[in-house]
Amino acid sequence: MSGLNVKNTIVERVLQIVAPHPCLSCGKIGGILCPYCKYDIGQEQFGGCILCEAPSPVGVCARHDAPFERVWVVGERSGTLQVLIDALKFQHVKAAAPLIAELLDDMLPVLPSETVVIPVPTVASHVRERGYDQALLIAKELAVLRGFVLEPALKRASKTTQHIVGRQERQKQAQDAFAYNKAVDVAGKTVLLVDDVITTGATVTACATLLRAAGAHVLVAGVAYQTKS
């Protein structure tokens, strides 16, 4: 972590003490998400297939030959969870990242101690606009909570922005949007692929395909699922 980032983190923590943030959901003073609203999010885990929304206890149904073995998603992109995600992505509320990581940590079961956390890389123009990569922030916090290693095993290979196109175009773009960083060895390892919002599943499928081709056993953790209905 750079000296500037350390200073920014210290400043943010001091501000949380001297000028507490109101809960983004209910407005109660004390933190950006009060315990009650956090509890409500934790009770609404998405329980469907991320590729077709059919009911599935493992996040993907048997109709798909998916490159990942299991998917966990905190909840649908609505209500308090949407407010929290949008605050991090669009309102520069970096303090939302640790809270989101806690939601993921609470949801995930015990995983192998050698699990490698890999964030889905955000398009460079968005990183420049926000000043940070939100998926990387979440993944870093989750890795610390779990005591896992975080590796930059994936990188962007294109500048496409998928949220402004339809489902079929997203799937087509995703196939060429990412590349595997060969400097990172994931062969034989369990990897936890972390993304903030899953919509069609095209992004995590493309990333997981690259990681599985490199010999990894891929699990997926998503913060929010954008329903298609």
C-alpha positions as CSV (number, residue, x, y, z in Angstrom):
1,M,0.0,0.0,0.0
2,S,1.4,3.4,-0.9
3,G,2.0,6.2,1.6
4,L,-0.8,8.2,0.0
5,N,-3.3,5.4,0.3
6,V,-2.2,4.8,4.0
7,K,-2.8,8.5,4.7
8,N,-6.2,8.5,3.0
9,T,-7.2,5.4,5.0
10,I,-6.2,7.1,8.3
11,V,-8.1,10.3,7.4
12,E,-11.2,8.3,6.5
13,R,-11.1,6.4,9.8
14,V,-10.6,9.6,11.8
15,L,-13.6,11.2,10.0
16,Q,-15.8,8.2,10.8
17,I,-15.0,8.9,14.5
18,V,-15.4,12.7,14.6
19,A,-18.1,13.0,12.0
20,P,-20.1,9.7,12.0
21,H,-21.8,8.9,8.7
22,P,-25.6,8.3,8.7
23,C,-26.7,4.8,7.7
24,L,-27.1,4.9,3.9
25,S,-30.4,2.9,4.2
26,C,-32.3,4.2,7.3
27,G,-30.3,7.4,8.1
28,K,-29.4,6.4,11.7
29,I,-26.2,8.1,12.8
30,G,-23.3,5.8,13.6
31,G,-22.0,4.3,10.4
32,I,-22.7,4.0,6.7
33,L,-24.7,0.8,7.4
34,C,-26.3,0.2,10.8
35,P,-26.4,-3.3,12.3
36,Y,-30.1,-3.7,11.6
37,C,-29.8,-2.9,7.9
38,K,-26.8,-5.1,7.6
39,Y,-28.8,-7.9,9.2
40,D,-31.7,-7.4,6.7
41,I,-29.3,-7.7,3.8
42,G,-27.9,-11.0,5.2
43,Q,-31.3,-12.5,5.2
44,E,-31.9,-12.0,1.5
45,Q,-29.3,-14.2,-0.2
46,F,-29.9,-14.8,-3.9
47,G,-30.8,-18.5,-4.4
48,G,-31.0,-18.9,-8.1
49,C,-28.9,-19.8,-11.1
50,I,-26.9,-16.7,-12.1
51,L,-27.1,-17.8,-15.8
52,C,-30.9,-18.3,-16.1
53,E,-32.4,-17.5,-12.7
54,A,-33.8,-21.0,-12.2
55,P,-33.8,-22.1,-8.6
56,S,-30.4,-23.5,-7.6
57,P,-28.9,-24.1,-4.2
58,V,-25.4,-23.9,-5.7
59,G,-25.8,-20.7,-7.8
60,V,-25.8,-22.5,-11.2
61,C,-28.2,-25.1,-12.5
62,A,-27.4,-28.4,-14.2
63,R,-28.5,-27.0,-17.6
64,H,-25.3,-25.1,-17.9
65,D,-21.8,-26.5,-18.5
66,A,-20.3,-23.7,-16.3
67,P,-16.6,-23.2,-15.7
68,F,-17.2,-22.7,-12.0
69,E,-18.2,-25.2,-9.4
70,R,-20.2,-23.0,-7.0
71,V,-21.6,-19.5,-6.8
72,W,-22.6,-17.4,-3.8
73,V,-24.4,-14.0,-4.2
74,V,-25.3,-11.8,-1.2
75,G,-28.6,-10.7,-2.7
76,E,-30.5,-9.1,-5.5
77,R,-29.5,-5.6,-6.5
78,S,-32.3,-3.8,-4.8
79,G,-33.1,-2.0,-1.5
80,T,-30.3,-1.5,0.9
81,L,-27.8,-3.7,-1.0
82,Q,-28.3,-1.6,-4.1
83,V,-27.8,1.6,-2.1
84,L,-24.5,0.2,-0.6
85,I,-23.2,-1.0,-4.0
86,D,-24.1,2.3,-5.7
87,A,-22.4,4.3,-3.0
88,L,-19.1,2.5,-3.6
89,K,-19.4,2.5,-7.4
90,F,-20.9,6.0,-8.1
91,Q,-20.6,8.1,-5.0
92,H,-17.0,7.5,-4.0
93,V,-17.9,6.0,-0.6
94,K,-14.8,3.8,-0.3
95,A,-15.8,3.0,3.3
96,A,-18.5,0.8,1.8
97,A,-15.9,-1.7,0.6
98,P,-15.1,-3.2,4.1
99,L,-18.8,-3.6,4.8
100,I,-19.5,-5.3,1.6
101,A,-16.5,-7.7,2.2
102,E,-18.1,-8.5,5.6
103,L,-21.3,-9.4,3.9
104,L,-19.4,-11.8,1.6
105,D,-17.5,-13.2,4.6
106,D,-20.7,-13.8,6.5
107,M,-22.2,-15.6,3.5
108,L,-19.3,-17.9,2.5
109,P,-18.7,-21.3,4.1
110,V,-15.4,-22.5,5.3
111,L,-13.0,-22.7,2.3
112,P,-9.6,-24.3,1.9
113,S,-6.9,-22.2,3.7
114,E,-4.9,-22.0,0.5
115,T,-7.8,-20.4,-1.5
116,V,-6.7,-17.6,-3.7
117,V,-8.9,-14.5,-4.1
118,I,-9.0,-13.0,-7.6
119,P,-11.0,-9.9,-8.4
120,V,-12.8,-9.3,-11.7
121,P,-10.8,-6.3,-13.1
122,T,-12.8,-3.2,-13.8
123,V,-12.4,-1.3,-17.1
124,A,-9.6,1.2,-16.9
125,S,-11.8,4.3,-17.7
126,H,-14.0,3.5,-14.7
127,V,-11.0,3.1,-12.4
128,R,-9.7,6.5,-13.5
129,E,-13.1,8.1,-13.0
130,R,-13.6,6.7,-9.5
131,G,-10.0,6.7,-8.4
132,Y,-10.1,3.0,-7.5
133,D,-11.2,-0.4,-8.7
134,Q,-14.2,-1.3,-6.5
135,A,-14.0,-5.0,-7.1
136,L,-10.3,-5.0,-6.1
137,L,-11.1,-3.1,-2.9
138,I,-13.8,-5.6,-2.0
139,A,-11.5,-8.5,-2.8
140,K,-8.6,-7.1,-0.8
141,E,-10.9,-6.7,2.3
142,L,-12.3,-10.2,1.9
143,A,-8.8,-11.7,1.6
144,V,-7.8,-10.0,4.8
145,L,-10.9,-11.2,6.6
146,R,-10.3,-14.8,5.5
147,G,-6.6,-14.8,5.7
148,F,-6.3,-15.7,2.0
149,V,-3.8,-14.6,-0.6
150,L,-5.0,-12.1,-3.2
151,E,-3.6,-12.4,-6.7
152,P,-4.0,-10.1,-9.8
153,A,-4.5,-13.2,-12.0
154,L,-6.8,-11.4,-14.5
155,K,-6.5,-8.2,-16.5
156,R,-8.6,-6.3,-19.0
157,A,-7.9,-7.0,-22.6
158,S,-10.4,-4.5,-24.0
159,K,-12.0,-1.2,-23.2
160,T,-15.6,-2.3,-23.7
161,T,-18.2,-1.2,-21.1
162,Q,-20.7,-4.0,-20.8
163,H,-23.4,-2.4,-18.7
164,I,-24.6,-0.3,-21.6
165,V,-25.3,-3.3,-24.0
166,G,-27.7,-6.1,-24.2
167,R,-27.4,-9.7,-23.0
168,Q,-26.1,-11.2,-26.3
169,E,-23.7,-8.4,-26.9
170,R,-22.4,-8.7,-23.3
171,Q,-21.7,-12.4,-23.8
172,K,-19.9,-11.7,-27.1
173,Q,-17.8,-8.9,-25.6
174,A,-16.9,-10.8,-22.5
175,Q,-15.2,-13.6,-24.4
176,D,-12.5,-11.1,-25.5
177,A,-12.6,-8.6,-22.6
178,F,-10.2,-10.4,-20.2
179,A,-6.8,-12.1,-20.3
180,Y,-5.0,-14.3,-17.9
181,N,-1.8,-13.0,-16.2
182,K,0.6,-15.9,-16.8
183,A,2.9,-14.5,-14.1
184,V,0.4,-15.9,-11.6
185,D,0.2,-19.7,-11.1
186,V,-3.2,-21.0,-10.2
187,A,-2.8,-24.5,-11.4
188,G,-4.3,-27.0,-8.9
189,K,-5.5,-24.2,-6.6
190,T,-9.0,-23.3,-5.4
191,V,-9.7,-19.7,-6.5
192,L,-12.5,-17.4,-5.4
193,L,-13.5,-15.0,-8.2
194,V,-15.0,-11.9,-6.7
195,D,-17.2,-9.4,-8.6
196,D,-19.5,-6.7,-7.4
197,V,-22.6,-7.0,-9.7
198,I,-23.6,-10.1,-11.7
199,T,-26.1,-9.4,-14.5
200,T,-26.0,-12.0,-17.3
201,G,-23.1,-14.0,-15.8
202,A,-21.1,-13.4,-19.0
203,T,-18.3,-11.6,-17.1
204,V,-17.7,-14.2,-14.4
205,T,-18.1,-17.0,-17.0
206,A,-15.4,-15.5,-19.2
207,C,-13.1,-14.9,-16.3
208,A,-13.7,-18.4,-14.8
209,T,-13.1,-20.0,-18.2
210,L,-9.6,-18.4,-18.3
211,L,-8.8,-19.5,-14.8
212,R,-10.0,-23.1,-15.3
213,A,-7.9,-23.3,-18.5
214,A,-5.0,-22.4,-16.3
215,G,-5.8,-25.3,-14.0
216,A,-7.7,-23.7,-11.2
217,H,-10.8,-24.9,-9.4
218,V,-13.1,-21.9,-9.6
219,L,-15.6,-20.6,-7.1
220,V,-17.5,-17.4,-7.6
221,A,-18.6,-14.8,-5.0
222,G,-20.8,-11.9,-6.1
223,V,-22.2,-9.0,-4.1
224,A,-25.4,-8.3,-6.0
225,Y,-27.4,-10.0,-8.7
226,Q,-29.2,-7.8,-11.2
227,T,-32.4,-9.6,-12.0
228,K,-33.5,-9.9,-15.6
229,S,-37.2,-9.6,-14.9
